[in-house]
């Protein structure tokens, strides 16, 4: 079995970071952009929440027992 020569090992040690660092940097930018977009979306929803609370119609409580009382004959 042939052993790796030292020149090839040095070339790998130099080439792997040169390939991985730009890829990691692009990944970091993408994740940062997604994080900022989600953060803005949450802030917009939180700002809109009081508006929706004033527009929400309050429904009466469930009165199932009262509806059945008309048919009850003791």
CHARMM-style PDB file with segment names, atoms N, HN, CA, C and O in Angstrom:
ATOM      1  N   UNK     1       0.851  -1.180   0.000  1.00  0.00      PROA
ATOM      2  CA  UNK     1       0.000   0.000   0.000  1.00  0.00      PROA
ATOM      3  C   UNK     1       0.895   1.242   0.000  1.00  0.00      PROA
ATOM      4  O   UNK     1       1.852   1.338   0.769  1.00  0.00      PROA
ATOM      5  N   UNK     2       0.567   2.173  -0.866  1.00  0.00      PROA
ATOM      6  HN  UNK     2      -0.210   2.096  -1.491  1.00  0.00      PROA
ATOM      7  CA  UNK     2       1.386   3.378  -0.978  1.00  0.00      PROA
ATOM      8  C   UNK     2       1.034   4.349   0.133  1.00  0.00      PROA
ATOM      9  O   UNK     2      -0.130   4.489   0.507  1.00  0.00      PROA
ATOM     10  N   UNK     3       2.032   5.003   0.645  1.00  0.00      PROA
ATOM     11  HN  UNK     3       2.977   4.889   0.341  1.00  0.00      PROA
ATOM     12  CA  UNK     3       1.790   6.001   1.689  1.00  0.00      PROA
ATOM     13  C   UNK     3       1.682   7.376   1.050  1.00  0.00      PROA
ATOM     14  O   UNK     3       2.224   7.618  -0.028  1.00  0.00      PROA
ATOM     15  N   UNK     4       0.976   8.273   1.730  1.00  0.00      PROA
ATOM     16  HN  UNK     4       0.535   8.076   2.606  1.00  0.00      PROA
ATOM     17  CA  UNK     4       0.841   9.642   1.228  1.00  0.00      PROA
ATOM     18  C   UNK     4       2.180  10.351   1.364  1.00  0.00      PROA
ATOM     19  O   UNK     4       2.892  10.210   2.359  1.00  0.00      PROA
ATOM     20  N   UNK     5       2.484  11.092   0.360  1.00  0.00      PROA
ATOM     21  HN  UNK     5       1.906  11.206  -0.448  1.00  0.00      PROA
ATOM     22  CA  UNK     5       3.722  11.859   0.432  1.00  0.00      PROA
ATOM     23  C   UNK     5       3.442  13.172   1.146  1.00  0.00      PROA
ATOM     24  O   UNK     5       2.302  13.636   1.164  1.00  0.00      PROA
ATOM     25  N   UNK     6       4.444  13.761   1.721  1.00  0.00      PROA
ATOM     26  HN  UNK     6       5.370  13.384   1.706  1.00  0.00      PROA
ATOM     27  CA  UNK     6       4.257  14.944   2.552  1.00  0.00      PROA
ATOM     28  C   UNK     6       3.749  16.128   1.740  1.00  0.00      PROA
ATOM     29  O   UNK     6       3.033  16.973   2.278  1.00  0.00      PROA
ATOM     30  N   UNK     7       4.102  16.213   0.446  1.00  0.00      PROA
ATOM     31  HN  UNK     7       4.684  15.527   0.008  1.00  0.00      PROA
ATOM     32  CA  UNK     7       3.632  17.327  -0.377  1.00  0.00      PROA
ATOM     33  C   UNK     7       2.110  17.294  -0.537  1.00  0.00      PROA
ATOM     34  O   UNK     7       1.444  18.328  -0.516  1.00  0.00      PROA
ATOM     35  N   UNK     8       1.586  16.090  -0.696  1.00  0.00      PROA
ATOM     36  HN  UNK     8       2.127  15.250  -0.713  1.00  0.00      PROA
ATOM     37  CA  UNK     8       0.135  15.938  -0.852  1.00  0.00      PROA
ATOM     38  C   UNK     8      -0.586  16.308   0.444  1.00  0.00      PROA
ATOM     39  O   UNK     8      -1.642  16.940   0.405  1.00  0.00      PROA
ATOM     40  N   UNK     9      -0.037  15.929   1.568  1.00  0.00      PROA
ATOM     41  HN  UNK     9       0.821  15.416   1.600  1.00  0.00      PROA
ATOM     42  CA  UNK     9      -0.638  16.260   2.866  1.00  0.00      PROA
ATOM     43  C   UNK     9      -0.613  17.771   3.082  1.00  0.00      PROA
ATOM     44  O   UNK     9      -1.597  18.335   3.559  1.00  0.00      PROA
ATOM     45  N   UNK    10       0.466  18.425   2.750  1.00  0.00      PROA
ATOM     46  HN  UNK    10       1.266  17.967   2.362  1.00  0.00      PROA
ATOM     47  CA  UNK    10       0.555  19.884   2.882  1.00  0.00      PROA
ATOM     48  C   UNK    10      -0.448  20.551   1.950  1.00  0.00      PROA
ATOM     49  O   UNK    10      -1.080  21.536   2.330  1.00  0.00      PROA
ATOM     50  N   UNK    11      -0.603  20.029   0.738  1.00  0.00      PROA
ATOM     51  HN  UNK    11      -0.089  19.229   0.429  1.00  0.00      PROA
ATOM     52  CA  UNK    11      -1.572  20.588  -0.198  1.00  0.00      PROA
ATOM     53  C   UNK    11      -2.997  20.447   0.353  1.00  0.00      PROA
ATOM     54  O   UNK    11      -3.800  21.369   0.213  1.00  0.00      PROA
ATOM     55  N   UNK    12      -3.319  19.313   0.973  1.00  0.00      PROA
ATOM     56  HN  UNK    12      -2.667  18.564   1.087  1.00  0.00      PROA
ATOM     57  CA  UNK    12      -4.641  19.137   1.597  1.00  0.00      PROA
ATOM     58  C   UNK    12      -4.838  20.109   2.751  1.00  0.00      PROA
ATOM     59  O   UNK    12      -5.906  20.706   2.885  1.00  0.00      PROA
ATOM     60  N   UNK    13      -3.826  20.269   3.574  1.00  0.00      PROA
ATOM     61  HN  UNK    13      -2.959  19.784   3.465  1.00  0.00      PROA
ATOM     62  CA  UNK    13      -3.924  21.170   4.721  1.00  0.00      PROA
ATOM     63  C   UNK    13      -4.163  22.603   4.258  1.00  0.00      PROA
ATOM     64  O   UNK    13      -4.863  23.357   4.934  1.00  0.00      PROA
ATOM     65  N   UNK    14      -3.602  22.987   3.132  1.00  0.00      PROA
ATOM     66  HN  UNK    14      -3.034  22.374   2.583  1.00  0.00      PROA
ATOM     67  CA  UNK    14      -3.801  24.337   2.606  1.00  0.00      PROA
ATOM     68  C   UNK    14      -5.129  24.450   1.855  1.00  0.00      PROA
ATOM     69  O   UNK    14      -5.811  25.467   1.972  1.00  0.00      PROA
ATOM     70  N   UNK    15      -5.505  23.435   1.094  1.00  0.00      PROA
ATOM     71  HN  UNK    15      -4.950  22.608   0.998  1.00  0.00      PROA
ATOM     72  CA  UNK    15      -6.681  23.516   0.222  1.00  0.00      PROA
ATOM     73  C   UNK    15      -7.993  23.412   1.000  1.00  0.00      PROA
ATOM     74  O   UNK    15      -8.957  24.099   0.663  1.00  0.00      PROA
ATOM     75  N   UNK    16      -8.050  22.583   2.016  1.00  0.00      PROA
ATOM     76  HN  UNK    16      -7.267  22.025   2.290  1.00  0.00      PROA
ATOM     77  CA  UNK    16      -9.312  22.375   2.738  1.00  0.00      PROA
ATOM     78  C   UNK    16      -9.812  23.674   3.379  1.00  0.00      PROA
ATOM     79  O   UNK    16     -10.986  24.000   3.202  1.00  0.00      PROA
ATOM     80  N   UNK    17      -9.000  24.427   4.105  1.00  0.00      PROA
ATOM     81  HN  UNK    17      -8.046  24.162   4.249  1.00  0.00      PROA
ATOM     82  CA  UNK    17      -9.507  25.701   4.642  1.00  0.00      PROA
ATOM     83  C   UNK    17      -9.873  26.710   3.554  1.00  0.00      PROA
ATOM     84  O   UNK    17     -10.820  27.480   3.716  1.00  0.00      PROA
ATOM     85  N   UNK    18      -9.130  26.709   2.448  1.00  0.00      PROA
ATOM     86  HN  UNK    18      -8.361  26.084   2.316  1.00  0.00      PROA
ATOM     87  CA  UNK    18      -9.445  27.634   1.362  1.00  0.00      PROA
ATOM     88  C   UNK    18     -10.812  27.331   0.750  1.00  0.00      PROA
ATOM     89  O   UNK    18     -11.469  28.235   0.235  1.00  0.00      PROA
ATOM     90  N   UNK    19     -11.237  26.098   0.799  1.00  0.00      PROA
ATOM     91  HN  UNK    19     -10.703  25.364   1.217  1.00  0.00      PROA
ATOM     92  CA  UNK    19     -12.547  25.719   0.274  1.00  0.00      PROA
ATOM     93  C   UNK    19     -13.634  25.916   1.332  1.00  0.00      PROA
ATOM     94  O   UNK    19     -14.722  26.400   1.020  1.00  0.00      PROA
ATOM     95  N   UNK    20     -13.347  25.548   2.566  1.00  0.00      PROA
ATOM     96  HN  UNK    20     -12.464  25.155   2.820  1.00  0.00      PROA
ATOM     97  CA  UNK    20     -14.373  25.566   3.615  1.00  0.00      PROA
ATOM     98  C   UNK    20     -14.676  26.962   4.150  1.00  0.00      PROA
ATOM     99  O   UNK    20     -15.834  27.242   4.458  1.00  0.00      PROA
ATOM    100  N   UNK    21     -13.700  27.844   4.275  1.00  0.00      PROA
ATOM    101  HN  UNK    21     -12.759  27.617   4.024  1.00  0.00      PROA
ATOM    102  CA  UNK    21     -13.964  29.172   4.840  1.00  0.00      PROA
ATOM    103  C   UNK    21     -14.933  29.998   4.001  1.00  0.00      PROA
ATOM    104  O   UNK    21     -15.854  30.585   4.569  1.00  0.00      PROA
ATOM    105  N   UNK    22     -14.777  30.074   2.681  1.00  0.00      PROA
ATOM    106  HN  UNK    22     -14.029  29.597   2.220  1.00  0.00      PROA
ATOM    107  CA  UNK    22     -15.788  30.816   1.909  1.00  0.00      PROA
ATOM    108  C   UNK    22     -17.179  30.185   1.986  1.00  0.00      PROA
ATOM    109  O   UNK    22     -18.184  30.894   2.048  1.00  0.00      PROA
ATOM    110  N   UNK    23     -17.232  28.865   1.983  1.00  0.00      PROA
ATOM    111  HN  UNK    23     -16.416  28.289   1.932  1.00  0.00      PROA
ATOM    112  CA  UNK    23     -18.534  28.196   2.093  1.00  0.00      PROA
ATOM    113  C   UNK    23     -19.170  28.491   3.448  1.00  0.00      PROA
ATOM    114  O   UNK    23     -20.374  28.735   3.526  1.00  0.00      PROA
ATOM    115  N   UNK    24     -18.377  28.471   4.507  1.00  0.00      PROA
ATOM    116  HN  UNK    24     -17.399  28.272   4.443  1.00  0.00      PROA
ATOM    117  CA  UNK    24     -18.904  28.782   5.835  1.00  0.00      PROA
ATOM    118  C   UNK    24     -19.334  30.243   5.925  1.00  0.00      PROA
ATOM    119  O   UNK    24     -20.315  30.561   6.598  1.00  0.00      PROA
ATOM    120  N   UNK    25     -18.613  31.125   5.260  1.00  0.00      PROA
ATOM    121  HN  UNK    25     -17.816  30.867   4.713  1.00  0.00      PROA
ATOM    122  CA  UNK    25     -18.979  32.547   5.280  1.00  0.00      PROA
ATOM    123  C   UNK    25     -20.303  32.790   4.561  1.00  0.00      PROA
ATOM    124  O   UNK    25     -21.137  33.554   5.046  1.00  0.00      PROA
ATOM    125  N   UNK    26     -20.501  32.156   3.421  1.00  0.00      PROA
ATOM    126  HN  UNK    26     -19.823  31.536   3.027  1.00  0.00      PROA
ATOM    127  CA  UNK    26     -21.766  32.284   2.693  1.00  0.00      PROA
ATOM    128  C   UNK    26     -22.906  31.697   3.527  1.00  0.00      PROA
ATOM    129  O   UNK    26     -23.993  32.272   3.578  1.00  0.00      PROA
ATOM    130  N   UNK    27     -22.666  30.568   4.174  1.00  0.00      PROA
ATOM    131  HN  UNK    27     -21.783  30.102   4.132  1.00  0.00      PROA
ATOM    132  CA  UNK    27     -23.674  29.968   5.040  1.00  0.00      PROA
ATOM    133  C   UNK    27     -24.019  30.920   6.191  1.00  0.00      PROA
ATOM    134  O   UNK    27     -25.189  31.068   6.541  1.00  0.00      PROA
ATOM    135  N   UNK    28     -23.020  31.556   6.770  1.00  0.00      PROA
ATOM    136  HN  UNK    28     -22.069  31.436   6.485  1.00  0.00      PROA
ATOM    137  CA  UNK    28     -23.229  32.510   7.854  1.00  0.00      PROA
ATOM    138  C   UNK    28     -24.086  33.688   7.386  1.00  0.00      PROA
ATOM    139  O   UNK    28     -24.981  34.131   8.105  1.00  0.00      PROA
ATOM    140  N   UNK    29     -23.809  34.196   6.176  1.00  0.00      PROA
ATOM    141  HN  UNK    29     -23.081  33.837   5.592  1.00  0.00      PROA
ATOM    142  CA  UNK    29     -24.606  35.298   5.648  1.00  0.00      PROA
ATOM    143  C   UNK    29     -26.051  34.878   5.424  1.00  0.00      PROA
ATOM    144  O   UNK    29     -26.967  35.642   5.730  1.00  0.00      PROA
ATOM    145  N   UNK    30     -26.273  33.686   4.900  1.00  0.00      PROA
ATOM    146  HN  UNK    30     -25.530  33.065   4.651  1.00  0.00      PROA
ATOM    147  CA  UNK    30     -27.633  33.198   4.674  1.00  0.00      PROA
ATOM    148  C   UNK    30     -28.390  33.033   5.984  1.00  0.00      PROA
ATOM    149  O   UNK    30     -29.540  33.458   6.094  1.00  0.00      PROA
ATOM    150  N   UNK    31     -27.758  32.423   6.968  1.00  0.00      PROA
ATOM    151  HN  UNK    31     -26.824  32.078   6.878  1.00  0.00      PROA
ATOM    152  CA  UNK    31     -28.415  32.215   8.258  1.00  0.00      PROA
ATOM    153  C   UNK    31     -28.684  33.562   8.930  1.00  0.00      PROA
ATOM    154  O   UNK    31     -29.735  33.743   9.546  1.00  0.00      PROA
ATOM    155  N   UNK    32     -27.761  34.496   8.823  1.00  0.00      PROA
ATOM    156  HN  UNK    32     -26.907  34.349   8.323  1.00  0.00      PROA
ATOM    157  CA  UNK    32     -27.963  35.832   9.390  1.00  0.00      PROA
ATOM    158  C   UNK    32     -29.128  36.559   8.736  1.00  0.00      PROA
ATOM    159  O   UNK    32     -29.895  37.246   9.411  1.00  0.00      PROA
ATOM    160  N   UNK    33     -29.262  36.408   7.424  1.00  0.00      PROA
ATOM    161  HN  UNK    33     -28.639  35.850   6.876  1.00  0.00      PROA
ATOM    162  CA  UNK    33     -30.373  37.028   6.712  1.00  0.00      PROA
ATOM    163  C   UNK    33     -31.708  36.421   7.096  1.00  0.00      PROA
ATOM    164  O   UNK    33     -32.696  37.135   7.266  1.00  0.00      PROA
ATOM    165  N   UNK    34     -31.736  35.114   7.232  1.00  0.00      PROA
ATOM    166  HN  UNK    34     -30.933  34.534   7.094  1.00  0.00      PROA
ATOM    167  CA  UNK    34     -32.973  34.444   7.649  1.00  0.00      PROA
ATOM    168  C   UNK    34     -33.343  34.882   9.063  1.00  0.00      PROA
ATOM    169  O   UNK    34     -34.512  35.138   9.349  1.00  0.00      PROA
ATOM    170  N   UNK    35     -32.354  34.969   9.944  1.00  0.00      PROA
ATOM    171  HN  UNK    35     -31.404  34.761   9.712  1.00  0.00      PROA
ATOM    172  CA  UNK    35     -32.598  35.401  11.326  1.00  0.00      PROA
ATOM    173  C   UNK    35     -33.182  36.816  11.358  1.00  0.00      PROA
ATOM    174  O   UNK    35     -34.138  37.077  12.089  1.00  0.00      PROA
ATOM    175  N   UNK    36     -32.614  37.722  10.570  1.00  0.00      PROA
ATOM    176  HN  UNK    36     -31.837  37.510   9.977  1.00  0.00      PROA
ATOM    177  CA  UNK    36     -33.116  39.098  10.544  1.00  0.00      PROA
ATOM    178  C   UNK    36     -34.534  39.161   9.988  1.00  0.00      PROA
ATOM    179  O   UNK    36     -35.361  39.927  10.481  1.00  0.00      PROA
ATOM    180  N   UNK    37     -34.820  38.357   8.960  1.00  0.00      PROA
ATOM    181  HN  UNK    37     -34.148  37.734   8.559  1.00  0.00      PROA
ATOM    182  CA  UNK    37     -36.166  38.352   8.375  1.00  0.00      PROA
ATOM    183  C   UNK    37     -37.194  37.849   9.390  1.00  0.00      PROA
ATOM    184  O   UNK    37     -38.278  38.420   9.509  1.00  0.00      PROA
ATOM    185  N   UNK    38     -36.863  36.792  10.116  1.00  0.00      PROA
ATOM    186  HN  UNK    38     -35.983  36.328  10.019  1.00  0.00      PROA
ATOM    187  CA  UNK    38     -37.786  36.265  11.124  1.00  0.00      PROA
ATOM    188  C   UNK    38     -37.955  37.265  12.258  1.00  0.00      PROA
ATOM    189  O   UNK    38     -39.056  37.431  12.782  1.00  0.00      PROA
ATOM    190  N   UNK    39     -36.878  37.928  12.638  1.00  0.00      PROA
ATOM    191  HN  UNK    39     -35.983  37.793  12.213  1.00  0.00      PROA
ATOM    192  CA  UNK    39     -36.938  38.928  13.714  1.00  0.00      PROA
ATOM    193  C   UNK    39     -37.860  40.091  13.321  1.00  0.00      PROA
ATOM    194  O   UNK    39     -38.655  40.562  14.134  1.00  0.00      PROA
ATOM    195  N   UNK    40     -37.744  40.545  12.072  1.00  0.00      PROA
ATOM    196  HN  UNK    40     -37.098  40.162  11.412  1.00  0.00      PROA
ATOM    197  CA  UNK    40     -38.619  41.630  11.605  1.00  0.00      PROA
ATOM    198  C   UNK    40     -40.069  41.183  11.532  1.00  0.00      PROA
ATOM    199  O   UNK    40     -40.974  41.946  11.869  1.00  0.00      PROA
ATOM    200  N   UNK    41     -40.295  39.954  11.094  1.00  0.00      PROA
ATOM    201  HN  UNK    41     -39.559  39.335  10.820  1.00  0.00      PROA
ATOM    202  CA  UNK    41     -41.655  39.434  11.007  1.00  0.00      PROA
ATOM    203  C   UNK    41     -42.302  39.360  12.389  1.00  0.00      PROA
ATOM    204  O   UNK    41     -43.467  39.726  12.548  1.00  0.00      PROA
ATOM    205  N   UNK    42     -41.564  38.895  13.375  1.00  0.00      PROA
ATOM    206  HN  UNK    42     -40.618  38.597  13.245  1.00  0.00      PROA
ATOM    207  CA  UNK    42     -42.090  38.824  14.739  1.00  0.00      PROA
ATOM    208  C   UNK    42     -42.381  40.223  15.263  1.00  0.00      PROA
ATOM    209  O   UNK    42     -43.396  40.436  15.927  1.00  0.00      PROA
ATOM    210  N   UNK    43     -41.504  41.179  14.974  1.00  0.00      PROA
ATOM    211  HN  UNK    43     -40.679  41.007  14.435  1.00  0.00      PROA
ATOM    212  CA  UNK    43     -41.725  42.556  15.431  1.00  0.00      PROA
ATOM    213  C   UNK    43     -42.961  43.152  14.767  1.00  0.00      PROA
ATOM    214  O   UNK    43     -43.731  43.860  15.416  1.00  0.00      PROA
ATOM    215  N   UNK    44     -43.161  42.870  13.464  1.00  0.00      PROA
ATOM    216  HN  UNK    44     -42.536  42.295  12.937  1.00  0.00      PROA
ATOM    217  CA  UNK    44     -44.353  43.393  12.775  1.00  0.00      PROA
ATOM    218  C   UNK    44     -45.627  42.781  13.340  1.00  0.00      PROA
ATOM    219  O   UNK    44     -46.627  43.473  13.527  1.00  0.00      PROA
ATOM    220  N   UNK    45     -45.584  41.481  13.610  1.00  0.00      PROA
ATOM    221  HN  UNK    45     -44.771  40.919  13.457  1.00  0.00      PROA
ATOM    222  CA  UNK    45     -46.776  40.836  14.188  1.00  0.00      PROA
ATOM    223  C   UNK    45     -47.066  41.360  15.580  1.00  0.00      PROA
ATOM    224  O   UNK    45     -48.228  41.530  15.947  1.00  0.00      PROA
ATOM    225  N   UNK    46     -46.020  41.620  16.366  1.00  0.00      PROA
ATOM    226  HN  UNK    46     -45.075  41.482  16.068  1.00  0.00      PROA
ATOM    227  CA  UNK    46     -46.218  42.152  17.711  1.00  0.00      PROA
ATOM    228  C   UNK    46     -46.779  43.574  17.652  1.00  0.00      PROA
ATOM    229  O   UNK    46     -47.587  43.961  18.496  1.00  0.00      PROA
ATOM    230  N   UNK    47     -46.350  44.345  16.660  1.00  0.00      PROA
ATOM    231  HN  UNK    47     -45.693  44.030  15.974  1.00  0.00      PROA
ATOM    232  CA  UNK    47     -46.859  45.713  16.524  1.00  0.00      PROA
ATOM    233  C   UNK    47     -48.310  45.699  16.054  1.00  0.00      PROA
ATOM    234  O   UNK    47     -49.073  46.603  16.395  1.00  0.00      PROA
ATOM    235  N   UNK    48     -48.700  44.699  15.284  1.00  0.00      PROA
ATOM    236  HN  UNK    48     -48.079  43.965  15.007  1.00  0.00      PROA
ATOM    237  CA  UNK    48     -50.058  44.615  14.764  1.00  0.00      PROA
ATOM    238  C   UNK    48     -51.018  43.986  15.791  1.00  0.00      PROA
ATOM    239  O   UNK    48     -52.234  44.118  15.651  1.00  0.00      PROA
ATOM    240  N   UNK    49     -50.498  43.321  16.794  1.00  0.00      PROA
ATOM    241  HN  UNK    49     -49.511  43.213  16.908  1.00  0.00      PROA
ATOM    242  CA  UNK    49     -51.332  42.615  17.773  1.00  0.00      PROA
ATOM    243  C   UNK    49     -52.335  43.527  18.485  1.00  0.00      PROA
ATOM    244  O   UNK    49     -53.499  43.140  18.595  1.00  0.00      PROA
ATOM    245  N   UNK    50     -51.956  44.721  18.977  1.00  0.00      PROA
ATOM    246  HN  UNK    50     -51.011  45.035  18.888  1.00  0.00      PROA
ATOM    247  CA  UNK    50     -52.964  45.574  19.626  1.00  0.00      PROA
ATOM    248  C   UNK    50     -54.075  46.005  18.676  1.00  0.00      PROA
ATOM    249  O   UNK    50     -55.216  46.164  19.109  1.00  0.00      PROA
ATOM    250  N   UNK    51     -53.774  46.198  17.400  1.00  0.00      PROA
ATOM    251  HN  UNK    51     -52.846  46.069  17.048  1.00  0.00      PROA
ATOM    252  CA  UNK    51     -54.823  46.556  16.445  1.00  0.00      PROA
ATOM    253  C   UNK    51     -55.857  45.445  16.344  1.00  0.00      PROA
ATOM    254  O   UNK    51     -57.059  45.709  16.348  1.00  0.00      PROA
ATOM    255  N   UNK    52     -55.401  44.222  16.255  1.00  0.00      PROA
ATOM    256  HN  UNK    52     -54.424  44.007  16.252  1.00  0.00      PROA
ATOM    257  CA  UNK    52     -56.310  43.100  16.123  1.00  0.00      PROA
ATOM    258  C   UNK    52     -57.127  42.906  17.394  1.00  0.00      PROA
ATOM    259  O   UNK    52     -58.273  42.461  17.329  1.00  0.00      PROA
ATOM    260  N   UNK    53     -56.558  43.231  18.540  1.00  0.00      PROA
ATOM    261  HN  UNK    53     -55.628  43.593  18.593  1.00  0.00      PROA
ATOM    262  CA  UNK    53     -57.290  43.062  19.792  1.00  0.00      PROA
ATOM    263  C   UNK    53     -58.475  44.018  19.859  1.00  0.00      PROA
ATOM    264  O   UNK    53     -59.516  43.668  20.416  1.00  0.00      PROA
ATOM    265  N   UNK    54     -58.335  45.217  19.303  1.00  0.00      PROA
ATOM    266  HN  UNK    54     -57.489  45.501  18.851  1.00  0.00      PROA
ATOM    267  CA  UNK    54     -59.446  46.158  19.336  1.00  0.00      PROA
ATOM    268  C   UNK    54     -60.511  45.794  18.307  1.00  0.00      PROA
ATOM    269  O   UNK    54     -61.682  46.123  18.493  1.00  0.00      PROA
ATOM    270  N   UNK    55     -60.123  45.122  17.225  1.00  0.00      PROA
ATOM    271  HN  UNK    55     -59.172  44.855  17.073  1.00  0.00      PROA
ATOM    272  CA  UNK    55     -61.070  44.747  16.190  1.00  0.00      PROA
ATOM    273  C   UNK    55     -61.780  43.429  16.494  1.00  0.00      PROA
ATOM    274  O   UNK    55     -62.792  43.110  15.870  1.00  0.00      PROA
ATOM    275  N   UNK    56     -61.263  42.675  17.434  1.00  0.00      PROA
ATOM    276  HN  UNK    56     -60.441  42.934  17.941  1.00  0.00      PROA
ATOM    277  CA  UNK    56     -61.825  41.362  17.731  1.00  0.00      PROA
ATOM    278  C   UNK    56     -63.179  41.518  18.410  1.00  0.00      PROA
ATOM    279  O   UNK    56     -63.340  42.317  19.332  1.00  0.00      PROA
ATOM    280  N   UNK    57     -64.128  40.759  17.949  1.00  0.00      PROA
ATOM    281  HN  UNK    57     -63.998  40.110  17.200  1.00  0.00      PROA
ATOM    282  CA  UNK    57     -65.464  40.806  18.517  1.00  0.00      PROA
ATOM    283  C   UNK    57     -65.554  39.789  19.649  1.00  0.00      PROA
ATOM    284  O   UNK    57     -65.178  38.629  19.478  1.00  0.00      PROA
ATOM    285  N   UNK    58     -66.043  40.214  20.783  1.00  0.00      PROA
ATOM    286  HN  UNK    58     -66.349  41.156  20.923  1.00  0.00      PROA
ATOM    287  CA  UNK    58     -66.162  39.332  21.929  1.00  0.00      PROA
ATOM    288  C   UNK    58     -67.486  38.595  21.824  1.00  0.00      PROA
ATOM    289  O   UNK    58     -68.551  39.209  21.770  1.00  0.00      PROA
ATOM    290  N   UNK    59     -67.407  37.286  21.797  1.00  0.00      PROA
ATOM    291  HN  UNK    59     -66.542  36.786  21.841  1.00  0.00      PROA
ATOM    292  CA  UNK    59     -68.608  36.467  21.677  1.00  0.00      PROA
ATOM    293  C   UNK    59     -69.149  36.122  23.062  1.00  0.00      PROA
ATOM    294  O   UNK    59     -68.367  36.036  24.009  1.00  0.00      PROA
ATOM    295  N   UNK    60     -70.452  35.922  23.213  1.00  0.00      PROA
ATOM    296  HN  UNK    60     -71.087  35.992  22.444  1.00  0.00      PROA
ATOM    297  CA  UNK    60     -70.994  35.564  24.525  1.00  0.00      PROA
ATOM    298  C   UNK    60     -70.536  34.179  24.940  1.00  0.00      PROA
ATOM    299  O   UNK    60     -70.115  33.373  24.110  1.00  0.00      PROA
ATOM    300  N   UNK    61     -70.622  33.918  26.214  1.00  0.00      PROA
ATOM    301  HN  UNK    61     -70.964  34.573  26.888  1.00  0.00      PROA
ATOM    302  CA  UNK    61     -70.210  32.623  26.746  1.00  0.00      PROA
ATOM    303  C   UNK    61     -71.147  31.528  26.239  1.00  0.00      PROA
ATOM    304  O   UNK    61     -72.297  31.781  25.880  1.00  0.00      PROA
ATOM    305  N   UNK    62     -70.631  30.330  26.221  1.00  0.00      PROA
ATOM    306  HN  UNK    62     -69.697  30.124  26.512  1.00  0.00      PROA
ATOM    307  CA  UNK    62     -71.426  29.190  25.768  1.00  0.00      PROA
ATOM    308  C   UNK    62     -72.546  28.925  26.778  1.00  0.00      PROA
ATOM    309  O   UNK    62     -72.281  28.747  27.967  1.00  0.00      PROA
ATOM    310  N   UNK    63     -73.775  28.898  26.313  1.00  0.00      PROA
ATOM    311  HN  UNK    63     -73.990  29.043  25.347  1.00  0.00      PROA
ATOM    312  CA  UNK    63     -74.913  28.750  27.218  1.00  0.00      PROA
ATOM    313  C   UNK    63     -75.668  27.466  26.900  1.00  0.00      PROA
ATOM    314  O   UNK    63     -76.890  27.483  26.753  1.00  0.00      PROA
ATOM    315  N   UNK    64     -74.957  26.372  26.795  1.00  0.00      PROA
ATOM    316  HN  UNK    64     -73.964  26.358  26.914  1.00  0.00      PROA
ATOM    317  CA  UNK    64     -75.580  25.098  26.432  1.00  0.00      PROA
ATOM    318  C   UNK    64     -76.603  24.692  27.478  1.00  0.00      PROA
ATOM    319  O   UNK    64     -77.684  24.212  27.137  1.00  0.00      PROA
ATOM    320  N   UNK    65     -76.273  24.879  28.740  1.00  0.00      PROA
ATOM    321  HN  UNK    65     -75.395  25.269  29.017  1.00  0.00      PROA
ATOM    322  CA  UNK    65     -77.204  24.490  29.802  1.00  0.00      PROA
ATOM    323  C   UNK    65     -78.507  25.262  29.749  1.00  0.00      PROA
ATOM    324  O   UNK    65     -79.559  24.700  30.053  1.00  0.00      PROA
ATOM    325  N   UNK    66     -78.473  26.528  29.373  1.00  0.00      PROA
ATOM    326  HN  UNK    66     -77.618  26.985  29.125  1.00  0.00      PROA
ATOM    327  CA  UNK    66     -79.666  27.364  29.299  1.00  0.00      PROA
ATOM    328  C   UNK    66     -80.555  26.893  28.160  1.00  0.00      PROA
ATOM    329  O   UNK    66     -81.777  26.891  28.307  1.00  0.00      PROA
ATOM    330  N   UNK    67     -79.984  26.495  27.030  1.00  0.00      PROA
ATOM    331  HN  UNK    67     -78.991  26.496  26.911  1.00  0.00      PROA
ATOM    332  CA  UNK    67     -80.783  26.028  25.904  1.00  0.00      PROA
ATOM    333  C   UNK    67     -81.541  24.748  26.256  1.00  0.00      PROA
ATOM    334  O   UNK    67     -82.666  24.550  25.797  1.00  0.00      PROA
ATOM    335  N   UNK    68     -80.950  23.900  27.046  1.00  0.00      PROA
ATOM    336  HN  UNK    68     -80.036  24.060  27.419  1.00  0.00      PROA
ATOM    337  CA  UNK    68     -81.602  22.648  27.406  1.00  0.00      PROA
ATOM    338  C   UNK    68     -82.659  22.842  28.490  1.00  0.00      PROA
ATOM    339  O   UNK    68     -83.513  21.976  28.681  1.00  0.00      PROA
ATOM    340  N   UNK    69     -82.612  23.951  29.190  1.00  0.00      PROA
ATOM    341  HN  UNK    69     -81.918  24.655  29.035  1.00  0.00      PROA
ATOM    342  CA  UNK    69     -83.580  24.158  30.255  1.00  0.00      PROA
ATOM    343  C   UNK    69     -84.987  24.373  29.717  1.00  0.00      PROA
ATOM    344  O   UNK    69     -85.950  24.075  30.425  1.00  0.00      PROA
ATOM    345  N   UNK    70     -85.149  24.876  28.502  1.00  0.00      PROA
ATOM    346  HN  UNK    70     -84.367  25.118  27.928  1.00  0.00      PROA
ATOM    347  CA  UNK    70     -86.510  25.098  28.006  1.00  0.00      PROA
ATOM    348  C   UNK    70     -87.242  23.785  27.771  1.00  0.00      PROA
ATOM    349  O   UNK    70     -88.469  23.730  27.854  1.00  0.00      PROA
ATOM    350  N   UNK    71     -86.497  22.734  27.479  1.00  0.00      PROA
ATOM    351  HN  UNK    71     -85.501  22.778  27.411  1.00  0.00      PROA
ATOM    352  CA  UNK    71     -87.137  21.441  27.218  1.00  0.00      PROA
ATOM    353  C   UNK    71     -87.280  20.595  28.473  1.00  0.00      PROA
ATOM    354  O   UNK    71     -87.859  19.510  28.430  1.00  0.00      PROA
ATOM    355  N   UNK    72     -86.767  21.076  29.566  1.00  0.00      PROA
ATOM    356  HN  UNK    72     -86.297  21.958  29.601  1.00  0.00      PROA
ATOM    357  CA  UNK    72     -86.812  20.302  30.788  1.00  0.00      PROA
ATOM    358  C   UNK    72     -88.128  20.493  31.486  1.00  0.00      PROA
ATOM    359  O   UNK    72     -88.493  21.618  31.825  1.00  0.00      PROA
ATOM    360  N   UNK    73     -88.854  19.408  31.710  1.00  0.00      PROA
ATOM    361  HN  UNK    73     -88.557  18.494  31.435  1.00  0.00      PROA
ATOM    362  CA  UNK    73     -90.118  19.483  32.429  1.00  0.00      PROA
ATOM    363  C   UNK    73     -90.009  18.636  33.682  1.00  0.00      PROA
ATOM    364  O   UNK    73     -90.000  17.408  33.599  1.00  0.00      PROA
ATOM    365  N   UNK    74     -89.930  19.259  34.817  1.00  0.00      PROA
ATOM    366  HN  UNK    74     -89.938  20.256  34.884  1.00  0.00      PROA
ATOM    367  CA  UNK    74     -89.799  18.465  36.054  1.00  0.00      PROA
ATOM    368  C   UNK    74     -91.089  17.815  36.465  1.00  0.00      PROA
ATOM    369  OT1 UNK    74     -91.134  17.120  37.480  1.00  0.00      PROA
TER     370      UNK     74
END
